Amino acid sequence: MAEPARRAEAKPETSSRSVLRRFLRVAGPGIITGGAENDPAGVTTYATVGATTGYSQLWLLLLATPLLIIVQGLAARIGSVTKLGFAELIRNEFGRPAAIVLASLVVIANVATIGADLVAMAAVLQLLTHLPLTVFVVPLMVVLGYITIFQDYKTVQRLLLWVVLAFLAYIVAGILAHPDWSQVLRSTVIPPIRLKVTYFLGAIGLLGTTIQAYLLYFQSEGEREERRGTTHSSERYIDIASGMITSNVVAYFIIISTASTLFSHHQAIHGTADVARSLTPVAGSFATVLFSIGILGAGLLGVPVLAISTGYILAGTLGWRTGLGRQAYSAPGFYTVIALSLLAGVELANSHVNPITALFYSQVLSGLVTPPHLVCLVLLASRRRVMGAFVATPWERLGGWIAAGVMTISVAALVFALLA
């Protein structure tokens, strides 16, 4: 009887190991896409939202999470079914002029975010070394360019998956900040909307860094690079859902930590050191060091994804070869765009703009350009001539339209608040 008992006791452990192995096997574009949302611009935007509006926008993250999973699932679906990228499909179905306009909007937002992220990474190195910020911008671009251009897709993917772990510090910080959990829960389920410009700017920034147009391009191309096909839909949704939920849980606790430590004490965010104070509950005097590590890790994840997606967008729109699986000489346009986007980001980073301002407003810009991309995504996923037997389900289409509607309403509300 002892031997069967030992076998029975071993089963749960074996099963849990099997689940973990399966998760690690399927983890890929979804986890990376989710982590890329929490780049330096994303972290700073969530921190700014918490510091300026308290817990009042936590409900938006609850609303955005299932919508984000749906739209990224649709992007993955069109990539795996058609074996084409989002940019190519827009060009094929809606015409080159429309594709160029949409690509231009998101490329401008991407370059602005790359520049803002480089500023943030240089700023935290300045905090640690007290050297001028501009000393670090070009070396950072060189390191990020090497990772992005000269490493193959699987190498880049493995590196970025490890970087995602850097965000766990924000969850711990949110818990140790001892927030008013009853107020946190109320703000999560009951929208405390305030008719102020700062509130709607924060909402656009939050949604713009959560549901982003460039991630749709990256997700569809990532599925094509993974070559999972249409027979691994369950693996695809495990990957996407885990990435998006993890990303938004981190965002949730960033808002909680800054609302508890900055908003509650009427302290504004003027620079990166102010954001670092939100980690004081977990790191004490080492808050600046921990925050700096988090921002550098976030930049190592976010900037390559931004640059790669910019390459996918322009190369796909113009009909060039794309893919991290190709050598640079076989896809020169794709890799040239990646390099130029990094160089443009360096130029913006050297323009002496305030890092916090650059980071936050780059995400507001991202929110403004996202709605038309969501409309195109739902239309593409619903067309039988594009998707064949794998058209989006009614529930997926409904979720996609709700996401497009929420983003559009947010933009309209901001415009109304500015004009009022």
N, C-alpha and C positions, 0 to 999 in steps of 0.2 A: 504493500500500500504506500510505502514511503516514496518509491520511485515515481509512480503516477502522480502523487501529490506534488513532487518537485517539478515534474513536467508541467502540471497545471499552473503552478505558481510562475513558471518561466514564460508562459504564453503572453501575459499582458506586456512584459518587458519586450519580448520579441515583436509583438504587435506594435508597440509604441516606436520601436526602432524602425520597423517597416514603414510606418507612417512618416517618420522623420526622413528616412531615405527617399521616400517618394516625393516629399515636399522639396528636398534639396535637388532632386532630379528635375522636377518641373519648374523650379524657380528660375526666372529669366527676365524677359522684357517687362513683365508686370511688376516684379519687385523693384527693378531698376527704375521703371517709369514712376512708380510710387515714391521711391526715394528721391528721385530728381525733383519732385515737387518741393521738397524741403531743402532746396539749394540755399545759399546765403540770402538771396532775395526772398525766398519763401519764409525762412526762419525769421528774418527781420520784419516781414509784413505781418506775420502772425504775432510777433512780439509787439509791433506798433499797434495792432488792433487791440491787443490786451491792455496795453498801457494807456490807450486813448479812449476806449469804449468799455473797458472792464470785461465782464462775462457776457455782455449783451449780444454778442454775435456767435456764441457757441452753437445756437440753434442752426445757424447756416452750415456749420460743419456736419451736423447730424443730417440735414437735408441733402448736402452735397455728396455725402459718401456713397449712397446707393446709386445716385445719378452718375457719379464718376465711374463706378464699376460698370455701369451699363454702357456709357459712351466709350470707355476704353475697350470693353468687350466687343462693341460694334467695330471699332477700329481694328482690333485683332481679327475679327471675323472676316472683314473685307480683305485683309492682307493674306490670311491663310487660304481663303477660297479662290481669290482672283490671281494670287501670286504677283500682284501689282501693289505699288505703294499708293498712299492716299493722294499724293500730288498727281501721279499719273492718272488715277481714276477721275479726279476733278477735271484734268485737262481733256480726257477722252469723252466724258459725259457732259460737261458744261462749257467746253471750248477753251482754247488757249487764253483769250483775253481775261476771262473770269479767273482762270487758274493763276495768271500772272498777278492780277490784283490781289487775290487772296494770299498768294505766296509773298508778295511784297509787304503786306500788312504784318504777317507773322514773322518775317525775317527782320523787319525793323524792331519789333518787340523783342525778338531773340537777341539781336546785337545789343540792344539797350540793356537787357538782362545780363548778358555776358560781361559787358563793361561794368555794370553795377556789382556783379559777383566778384570780379577781379579787384575792384575797389575795396570790397568788404574783406577779401582774403588778405590784401595788402595792409588794410587798416588793423586787422588783428595781429599781424606780424609787427606792425608799428607799436601796438600796445605792449608786446612782449619784449621788443628790442630797443624801443625809443629812437629808432632810425627813421628817416623820412619815408613816407608812404610810397613815393614814386620809385624808390630803390628796388622794391619787390615786384612791381607790376610785370616787367619784361621777363625776369626769371620764372615767375609763375606761369606766364603764357608759354614759355619754352617747355616747361615740365608738362603742362596740360596738353600742349600740341604734340609732344612726343607720345604721351599716353594715347591720344586720340587717333593720330595718323599712322604711327609706326607699330602699333600693336594690333593683333588680329581680334576678331569679334569675341571669341571665347575668353581671351586674356583680359580684354576690357571688361567683359561681363563679370568674370570672377573677381576682379579688383573692385568693381562698383558694388557687388553684393556684400563684400566685407565692409566697405565704407558705410553702408546703411546702418551698421551696428553703432556708429558714433552718435546716433540720435537718441539712444536710450537714456542719456543723461538728462534730457529735457523731461522725460516722464517722471524720473526720480525727483527732479527739481519741483515739478508741479505738485507732487504729493507732499514733499517736505516743506512747501511754502504754507501749509496749513490753511487752505482756502476755506471759505464758508461753503461747505458742500451742499447745503440746502439751497443756497442761492445759485450755485453752479448747476444743480439739477433743474431748478426752475428756469434758468436762462437757456438750458439745453432743449427743453420741451415746450416752453411758452415764449414765443418771439417778443422780446421787449423792444420793439422798433421805435426809434427816435427820429423825428423829422428834422435832422440836421445834416449839413453838408459833410461834416467830419464822419458821421455815421455811415452815409452812403459811399463816401470815398473808401472807408474801411471795408465796407461790404464788397465793393468792386475789387479792391485789392485782395481781399480774402478769397473771393470766388475766382479772381483772375490767376491766383497762384495755386488754386485747387483744381479747377477745370481749365486746362490750358490747351490752346490750339496746337502748339508744337508737339505736345505729347501724343496727339492723335496720329501725327505723321510718324513719330518714333515708334509707337506701338505697332502700327501696320507694317512698317519695314522690319521691326524686330521679329515679328511673326514670320515674315518671309525669310529672314536670316536663320531663324530657328528651324524652319522647314518641318513644322509639326503637322501641317496639313489639316484636313477637316475631320480626321478620325480621332483627334485628341482634344476635343472641345472641353472635356471635363478638366484635363490638365491645364488648359488655357485659362479657364475660369478660376481654378485654384490659385494659379500664379497671379492673375489680375486682382482677384478679391483680396488675397493676402497682402499684396503690395499697396493697394489703395487704402485698406483698413489700417494697416500699420502706419502709413503716411499720415492719415488723418487723426489717428490716436496721438501721434507725436505732436501734430499741429494743435490738437485740443489741449494738451498739457503745456505747450508753449504759451498759449493764450492764458491758461489758468495761472501759470507761474508769474507772468508779467503783470496780469491783473491783480494778483495777490501782493506782489512786492513793489510794483511801480504805481499802478492806477490807484490802489487803496491808500497810498501815501502821497498822492498828487505829484508824482515825479514824472516828468516828460522824458522822452527819448530824443537826445540831441546827437549822440554818437554811439559807436560800438561799445564803449565802456559802459554806457547806460544799460544796454541790453545785457551785458555780462552780469550786471548786478542781479538779474533775475535768477541766476544760478547760485547765488550766495547761500540759500538754504541747504544745498547739497554739497557745495564745495568750499564754503567759507572764504578764507583768504585766497584760495586757489580758483575762485570763480572765473577770473579773467583767463587763466590758463585753460580751464575746462571749456569755456566758451570759445576760445581761440581754436582749440583742437576740433570742436564741433563745427565751427565755420569753415575751417580748412578741409575737414572731411566732407562737408556738404558741398564745397566748391569742387573738390575732386570728383564728386558724383555729378553735380549739376552742370558744370561748364562743358565737360565732354558731351553730355547728352544734348545740351543746347546747340553746340557746334555741329555734332553729327546730324541732328534733326534739321539744321539749316542746310546742310549738304543734301540731305534727302529731299527737302522741299524744293530747292532751286534745281537740282539735277533732275528730279522727277518732273517738274514743271516744264523744263526745257528739253526733256527727252535724252538726257545723258545717262551713261552707265552709273549705277550706284552700288553701294554695298561695302561693308567693312571686311567682307570675305575676299574682296578683290585687292590686288596690289595697287599701289598708287599709280603706276604707269598704265594700268588697264582701266582706270576710272579717273583720269586727270581732272575733269571738271568737278567731280564730287569732292575730291580731296583739296582742290584749289579753293572751293567755296568754304570748306572747313577752316583752312588756313586763313583766308581773308576775313572770316567772321571773327576769329580770334584776334587778328590784327586790328580790326575795327573796334573790338572790345577794348583793346589796349589803348587806342586813341581816346575813347570815351573815358577810360579809367584815369588817363593823364590830364583830364580837363578840369581838375580841381573841384569837382562837384562834391557836395556833402554825401558821404556813403549811405546814410540812412535815407536821405531824400531820394537818391538814385535808386536804391533798392526798392523802396515802397512804390514810387511812381512807375517803375518799370513793370510792376505787377498790375497796377491800375491800367496801364497801356495794354498789357496782355489780356485783361478782362474785357477791354473795349473791342478787341479784334476777334474774340472767340465766338460770339453768336453766329456769324455767317458760316463758320467752319462746321459748327454743330448741325446747322440746317443741311449743308451738303452731305455730312456724314449719314444722317438719317435717311435722306433721299437715296443715297448710293446703296445703303444696306437694305433698302426696301424694294429695289428694282430687280425683277426676276431676270432680266437680260444680263445683269451684272453678276448676280449672286446665284442664279440657277435655282436649285432646290434648297439652297442654304440662305434664303432671304431671312431678314430679321423677324422674330416673332412679334405678335401684336404688343406684348408686354415690353419688349425691347424698344419697339418703335415709340410706344407711349413714354417710356423713360427718357428716350432721346429727345422727344419733343418737349417734355417737361424741362429738361436741362437747358435746351435752347431758349425756352420761354423764361425760365428763371434768370438766365444771364441777360436776356434782352430787357426784361422788366427792371433789373438792377441798373443797367445802363440808362434806361429812360428815367428812373427815379433820381439818379445822380444829375442828369441834365436838368430835370425839373427843379431839384434842390438848388442847383447853381443859378438858374434863371429866376427863381422865386425871390 
